[in-house]
């Protein structure tokens, strides 16, 4: 078994650490304004970002690699820090997938002074829609987690309700 072959090189990141990062982001920048923007169907950008952080940390904690868990958490929480209503116009809606990683990274830089890993997470989370792949393993993890979370958020409610009622969990 692969899990017994490798020892973890990083501590397990807990829900409490995610909440501490959220508090830190909320006290300085515009992170909580994400609660006012819808993202996928009825999911706010804030809820999506928290979900991506939780899934990213679960993925990272299951892998036999070391990660910068602080950068992973912050990058996951800020990956969609674009701060606008994407459905306001046809132009915004059509170009959102390509533009929002750049806008989100610029906003995160301005508000939080992000590091290279965090910037790469934000700018590359839409790969392969955007053509340049992630550089860091943290960015790959968030890219994958984002696809998983977005897929679940787009599924019809009747499918996810049925799955959850049968004992499955997505967090």
ChimeraX commands (.cxc) that place a marker at each C-alpha (Angstrom):
marker #1 position 0.00,0.00,0.00 radius 0.5
marker #1 position 1.28,3.42,-0.92 radius 0.5
marker #1 position 0.15,4.97,2.37 radius 0.5
marker #1 position 2.36,2.67,4.40 radius 0.5
marker #1 position 5.36,3.23,2.13 radius 0.5
marker #1 position 5.69,6.92,2.85 radius 0.5
marker #1 position 5.77,9.03,5.97 radius 0.5
marker #1 position 4.04,12.41,5.97 radius 0.5
marker #1 position 6.42,15.36,5.72 radius 0.5
marker #1 position 3.90,17.91,6.88 radius 0.5
marker #1 position 1.37,18.27,9.67 radius 0.5
marker #1 position -2.29,17.61,9.01 radius 0.5
marker #1 position -4.10,20.91,8.54 radius 0.5
marker #1 position -7.29,21.09,10.53 radius 0.5
marker #1 position -10.61,22.86,10.10 radius 0.5
marker #1 position -9.46,25.21,12.87 radius 0.5
marker #1 position -6.47,26.27,10.76 radius 0.5
marker #1 position -8.78,27.00,7.82 radius 0.5
marker #1 position -10.95,29.14,10.09 radius 0.5
marker #1 position -7.88,31.00,11.39 radius 0.5
marker #1 position -6.83,31.76,7.81 radius 0.5
marker #1 position -10.35,32.94,6.98 radius 0.5
marker #1 position -10.28,35.25,10.03 radius 0.5
marker #1 position -6.92,36.63,8.95 radius 0.5
marker #1 position -8.14,37.28,5.40 radius 0.5
marker #1 position -11.40,38.78,6.67 radius 0.5
marker #1 position -9.66,41.23,8.97 radius 0.5
marker #1 position -7.57,42.87,6.26 radius 0.5
marker #1 position -8.97,42.73,2.73 radius 0.5
marker #1 position -12.30,42.23,0.97 radius 0.5
marker #1 position -12.53,38.46,1.43 radius 0.5
marker #1 position -15.95,38.51,3.12 radius 0.5
marker #1 position -17.41,40.44,0.16 radius 0.5
marker #1 position -17.22,37.10,-1.70 radius 0.5
marker #1 position -20.38,36.19,0.24 radius 0.5
marker #1 position -22.31,38.66,-1.96 radius 0.5
marker #1 position -21.33,37.13,-5.32 radius 0.5
marker #1 position -22.95,34.00,-6.76 radius 0.5
marker #1 position -20.57,31.66,-8.49 radius 0.5
marker #1 position -21.92,28.22,-9.39 radius 0.5
marker #1 position -25.70,27.98,-9.48 radius 0.5
marker #1 position -26.69,28.93,-5.92 radius 0.5
marker #1 position -23.21,28.73,-4.38 radius 0.5
marker #1 position -21.49,31.94,-3.37 radius 0.5
marker #1 position -17.87,32.58,-4.25 radius 0.5
marker #1 position -17.11,32.51,-0.51 radius 0.5
marker #1 position -18.72,29.09,0.05 radius 0.5
marker #1 position -17.05,27.71,-3.08 radius 0.5
marker #1 position -13.65,29.00,-1.93 radius 0.5
marker #1 position -14.02,27.46,1.51 radius 0.5
marker #1 position -15.12,24.17,-0.06 radius 0.5
marker #1 position -12.09,24.22,-2.39 radius 0.5
marker #1 position -9.80,24.87,0.61 radius 0.5
marker #1 position -11.28,21.93,2.52 radius 0.5
marker #1 position -10.98,19.55,-0.46 radius 0.5
marker #1 position -7.47,20.82,-1.28 radius 0.5
marker #1 position -6.29,20.11,2.25 radius 0.5
marker #1 position -7.91,16.67,2.21 radius 0.5
marker #1 position -6.12,15.86,-1.05 radius 0.5
marker #1 position -2.78,17.21,0.20 radius 0.5
marker #1 position -3.06,15.30,3.47 radius 0.5
marker #1 position -3.64,12.07,1.56 radius 0.5
marker #1 position -0.55,12.41,-0.63 radius 0.5
marker #1 position 3.00,11.35,0.27 radius 0.5
marker #1 position 4.48,14.77,-0.55 radius 0.5
marker #1 position 5.29,17.82,1.51 radius 0.5
marker #1 position 3.30,20.99,0.92 radius 0.5
marker #1 position 3.42,24.58,2.06 radius 0.5
marker #1 position 0.09,24.21,3.85 radius 0.5
marker #1 position -0.24,27.92,4.67 radius 0.5
marker #1 position 0.20,28.87,1.00 radius 0.5
marker #1 position -2.09,26.04,-0.07 radius 0.5
marker #1 position -4.83,27.22,2.29 radius 0.5
marker #1 position -4.50,30.92,1.42 radius 0.5
marker #1 position -4.25,30.20,-2.31 radius 0.5
marker #1 position -7.32,27.96,-2.23 radius 0.5
marker #1 position -9.32,30.55,-0.32 radius 0.5
marker #1 position -8.24,33.33,-2.70 radius 0.5
marker #1 position -8.32,31.41,-6.01 radius 0.5
marker #1 position -11.59,33.11,-7.07 radius 0.5
marker #1 position -10.97,36.51,-5.48 radius 0.5
marker #1 position -12.29,38.33,-8.56 radius 0.5
marker #1 position -14.90,40.41,-6.66 radius 0.5
marker #1 position -17.55,41.02,-9.32 radius 0.5
marker #1 position -20.87,39.60,-10.44 radius 0.5
marker #1 position -19.95,37.38,-13.36 radius 0.5
marker #1 position -23.48,37.30,-14.79 radius 0.5
marker #1 position -23.88,41.08,-15.13 radius 0.5
marker #1 position -23.26,41.09,-18.88 radius 0.5
marker #1 position -22.83,38.63,-21.72 radius 0.5
marker #1 position -19.26,39.86,-22.23 radius 0.5
marker #1 position -18.32,39.24,-18.58 radius 0.5
marker #1 position -20.02,35.83,-18.58 radius 0.5
marker #1 position -18.32,34.66,-21.79 radius 0.5
marker #1 position -14.79,35.80,-20.85 radius 0.5
marker #1 position -14.98,35.07,-17.12 radius 0.5
marker #1 position -13.24,31.68,-17.30 radius 0.5
marker #1 position -10.19,33.20,-18.96 radius 0.5
marker #1 position -10.03,36.56,-17.18 radius 0.5
marker #1 position -10.95,35.89,-13.57 radius 0.5
marker #1 position -7.66,34.18,-12.53 radius 0.5
marker #1 position -5.71,37.30,-13.56 radius 0.5
marker #1 position -8.17,39.64,-11.85 radius 0.5
marker #1 position -8.24,37.46,-8.72 radius 0.5
marker #1 position -4.42,37.40,-8.53 radius 0.5
marker #1 position -4.22,41.17,-8.96 radius 0.5
marker #1 position -6.84,41.69,-6.23 radius 0.5
marker #1 position -5.09,39.26,-3.88 radius 0.5
marker #1 position -1.72,40.96,-4.49 radius 0.5
marker #1 position -3.22,44.37,-3.74 radius 0.5
marker #1 position -5.04,43.27,-0.59 radius 0.5
marker #1 position -2.72,40.61,0.86 radius 0.5
marker #1 position 0.73,40.68,-0.73 radius 0.5
marker #1 position 0.61,37.03,-1.79 radius 0.5
marker #1 position 3.72,34.88,-2.29 radius 0.5
marker #1 position 4.79,33.07,-5.49 radius 0.5
marker #1 position 3.00,29.80,-4.63 radius 0.5
marker #1 position -0.26,31.60,-3.79 radius 0.5
marker #1 position -0.05,33.64,-7.00 radius 0.5
marker #1 position 0.56,30.50,-9.06 radius 0.5
marker #1 position -2.40,28.77,-7.39 radius 0.5
marker #1 position -4.69,31.67,-8.28 radius 0.5
marker #1 position -3.41,32.28,-11.82 radius 0.5
marker #1 position -3.31,28.61,-12.85 radius 0.5
marker #1 position -6.38,27.11,-11.18 radius 0.5
marker #1 position -8.33,27.17,-14.47 radius 0.5
marker #1 position -5.86,24.93,-16.33 radius 0.5
marker #1 position -6.46,23.51,-18.96 radius 0.5
marker #1 position -8.94,26.27,-19.93 radius 0.5
marker #1 position -6.04,28.66,-19.50 radius 0.5
marker #1 position -3.09,27.12,-21.35 radius 0.5
marker #1 position -0.20,27.43,-18.88 radius 0.5
marker #1 position -0.13,24.60,-16.31 radius 0.5
marker #1 position 0.51,25.09,-12.60 radius 0.5
marker #1 position 4.14,25.27,-11.49 radius 0.5
marker #1 position 3.85,24.13,-7.87 radius 0.5
marker #1 position 2.28,20.99,-6.43 radius 0.5
marker #1 position 0.06,23.20,-4.24 radius 0.5
marker #1 position -1.34,24.80,-7.40 radius 0.5
marker #1 position -2.00,21.38,-8.96 radius 0.5
marker #1 position -3.92,20.31,-5.85 radius 0.5
marker #1 position -6.11,23.44,-5.88 radius 0.5
marker #1 position -6.67,23.08,-9.64 radius 0.5
marker #1 position -7.97,19.54,-9.13 radius 0.5
marker #1 position -10.00,20.42,-6.02 radius 0.5
marker #1 position -11.60,23.35,-7.85 radius 0.5
marker #1 position -12.77,21.06,-10.67 radius 0.5
marker #1 position -14.23,18.58,-8.16 radius 0.5
marker #1 position -16.06,21.26,-6.18 radius 0.5
marker #1 position -17.35,23.08,-9.27 radius 0.5
marker #1 position -18.68,19.81,-10.67 radius 0.5
marker #1 position -20.59,19.08,-7.46 radius 0.5
marker #1 position -21.92,22.65,-7.32 radius 0.5
marker #1 position -23.22,22.42,-10.89 radius 0.5
marker #1 position -24.93,19.05,-10.49 radius 0.5
marker #1 position -28.69,19.24,-10.22 radius 0.5
marker #1 position -29.80,19.47,-6.60 radius 0.5
marker #1 position -31.81,16.24,-6.86 radius 0.5
marker #1 position -28.63,14.27,-7.64 radius 0.5
marker #1 position -26.59,15.72,-4.78 radius 0.5
marker #1 position -29.51,15.38,-2.34 radius 0.5
marker #1 position -29.89,11.70,-3.28 radius 0.5
marker #1 position -26.17,11.09,-2.92 radius 0.5
marker #1 position -25.99,12.84,0.46 radius 0.5
marker #1 position -29.07,11.03,1.77 radius 0.5
marker #1 position -27.29,7.72,1.06 radius 0.5
marker #1 position -24.48,8.58,3.44 radius 0.5
marker #1 position -22.00,10.14,1.03 radius 0.5
marker #1 position -20.16,13.29,2.03 radius 0.5
marker #1 position -18.28,15.77,-0.14 radius 0.5
marker #1 position -16.36,17.71,2.48 radius 0.5
marker link #1:1,2 radius 0.2
marker link #1:2,3 radius 0.2
marker link #1:3,4 radius 0.2
marker link #1:4,5 radius 0.2
marker link #1:5,6 radius 0.2
marker link #1:6,7 radius 0.2
marker link #1:7,8 radius 0.2
marker link #1:8,9 radius 0.2
marker link #1:9,10 radius 0.2
marker link #1:10,11 radius 0.2
marker link #1:11,12 radius 0.2
marker link #1:12,13 radius 0.2
marker link #1:13,14 radius 0.2
marker link #1:14,15 radius 0.2
marker link #1:15,16 radius 0.2
marker link #1:16,17 radius 0.2
marker link #1:17,18 radius 0.2
marker link #1:18,19 radius 0.2
marker link #1:19,20 radius 0.2
marker link #1:20,21 radius 0.2
marker link #1:21,22 radius 0.2
marker link #1:22,23 radius 0.2
marker link #1:23,24 radius 0.2
marker link #1:24,25 radius 0.2
marker link #1:25,26 radius 0.2
marker link #1:26,27 radius 0.2
marker link #1:27,28 radius 0.2
marker link #1:28,29 radius 0.2
marker link #1:29,30 radius 0.2
marker link #1:30,31 radius 0.2
marker link #1:31,32 radius 0.2
marker link #1:32,33 radius 0.2
marker link #1:33,34 radius 0.2
marker link #1:34,35 radius 0.2
marker link #1:35,36 radius 0.2
marker link #1:36,37 radius 0.2
marker link #1:37,38 radius 0.2
marker link #1:38,39 radius 0.2
marker link #1:39,40 radius 0.2
marker link #1:40,41 radius 0.2
marker link #1:41,42 radius 0.2
marker link #1:42,43 radius 0.2
marker link #1:43,44 radius 0.2
marker link #1:44,45 radius 0.2
marker link #1:45,46 radius 0.2
marker link #1:46,47 radius 0.2
marker link #1:47,48 radius 0.2
marker link #1:48,49 radius 0.2
marker link #1:49,50 radius 0.2
marker link #1:50,51 radius 0.2
marker link #1:51,52 radius 0.2
marker link #1:52,53 radius 0.2
marker link #1:53,54 radius 0.2
marker link #1:54,55 radius 0.2
marker link #1:55,56 radius 0.2
marker link #1:56,57 radius 0.2
marker link #1:57,58 radius 0.2
marker link #1:58,59 radius 0.2
marker link #1:59,60 radius 0.2
marker link #1:60,61 radius 0.2
marker link #1:61,62 radius 0.2
marker link #1:62,63 radius 0.2
marker link #1:63,64 radius 0.2
marker link #1:64,65 radius 0.2
marker link #1:65,66 radius 0.2
marker link #1:66,67 radius 0.2
marker link #1:67,68 radius 0.2
marker link #1:68,69 radius 0.2
marker link #1:69,70 radius 0.2
marker link #1:70,71 radius 0.2
marker link #1:71,72 radius 0.2
marker link #1:72,73 radius 0.2
marker link #1:73,74 radius 0.2
marker link #1:74,75 radius 0.2
marker link #1:75,76 radius 0.2
marker link #1:76,77 radius 0.2
marker link #1:77,78 radius 0.2
marker link #1:78,79 radius 0.2
marker link #1:79,80 radius 0.2
marker link #1:80,81 radius 0.2
marker link #1:81,82 radius 0.2
marker link #1:82,83 radius 0.2
marker link #1:83,84 radius 0.2
marker link #1:84,85 radius 0.2
marker link #1:85,86 radius 0.2
marker link #1:86,87 radius 0.2
marker link #1:87,88 radius 0.2
marker link #1:88,89 radius 0.2
marker link #1:89,90 radius 0.2
marker link #1:90,91 radius 0.2
marker link #1:91,92 radius 0.2
marker link #1:92,93 radius 0.2
marker link #1:93,94 radius 0.2
marker link #1:94,95 radius 0.2
marker link #1:95,96 radius 0.2
marker link #1:96,97 radius 0.2
marker link #1:97,98 radius 0.2
marker link #1:98,99 radius 0.2
marker link #1:99,100 radius 0.2
marker link #1:100,101 radius 0.2
marker link #1:101,102 radius 0.2
marker link #1:102,103 radius 0.2
marker link #1:103,104 radius 0.2
marker link #1:104,105 radius 0.2
marker link #1:105,106 radius 0.2
marker link #1:106,107 radius 0.2
marker link #1:107,108 radius 0.2
marker link #1:108,109 radius 0.2
marker link #1:109,110 radius 0.2
marker link #1:110,111 radius 0.2
marker link #1:111,112 radius 0.2
marker link #1:112,113 radius 0.2
marker link #1:113,114 radius 0.2
marker link #1:114,115 radius 0.2
marker link #1:115,116 radius 0.2
marker link #1:116,117 radius 0.2
marker link #1:117,118 radius 0.2
marker link #1:118,119 radius 0.2
marker link #1:119,120 radius 0.2
marker link #1:120,121 radius 0.2
marker link #1:121,122 radius 0.2
marker link #1:122,123 radius 0.2
marker link #1:123,124 radius 0.2
marker link #1:124,125 radius 0.2
marker link #1:125,126 radius 0.2
marker link #1:126,127 radius 0.2
marker link #1:127,128 radius 0.2
marker link #1:128,129 radius 0.2
marker link #1:129,130 radius 0.2
marker link #1:130,131 radius 0.2
marker link #1:131,132 radius 0.2
marker link #1:132,133 radius 0.2
marker link #1:133,134 radius 0.2
marker link #1:134,135 radius 0.2
marker link #1:135,136 radius 0.2
marker link #1:136,137 radius 0.2
marker link #1:137,138 radius 0.2
marker link #1:138,139 radius 0.2
marker link #1:139,140 radius 0.2
marker link #1:140,141 radius 0.2
marker link #1:141,142 radius 0.2
marker link #1:142,143 radius 0.2
marker link #1:143,144 radius 0.2
marker link #1:144,145 radius 0.2
marker link #1:145,146 radius 0.2
marker link #1:146,147 radius 0.2
marker link #1:147,148 radius 0.2
marker link #1:148,149 radius 0.2
marker link #1:149,150 radius 0.2
marker link #1:150,151 radius 0.2
marker link #1:151,152 radius 0.2
marker link #1:152,153 radius 0.2
marker link #1:153,154 radius 0.2
marker link #1:154,155 radius 0.2
marker link #1:155,156 radius 0.2
marker link #1:156,157 radius 0.2
marker link #1:157,158 radius 0.2
marker link #1:158,159 radius 0.2
marker link #1:159,160 radius 0.2
marker link #1:160,161 radius 0.2
marker link #1:161,162 radius 0.2
marker link #1:162,163 radius 0.2
marker link #1:163,164 radius 0.2
marker link #1:164,165 radius 0.2
marker link #1:165,166 radius 0.2
marker link #1:166,167 radius 0.2
marker link #1:167,168 radius 0.2
marker link #1:168,169 radius 0.2
marker link #1:169,170 radius 0.2
marker link #1:170,171 radius 0.2
view
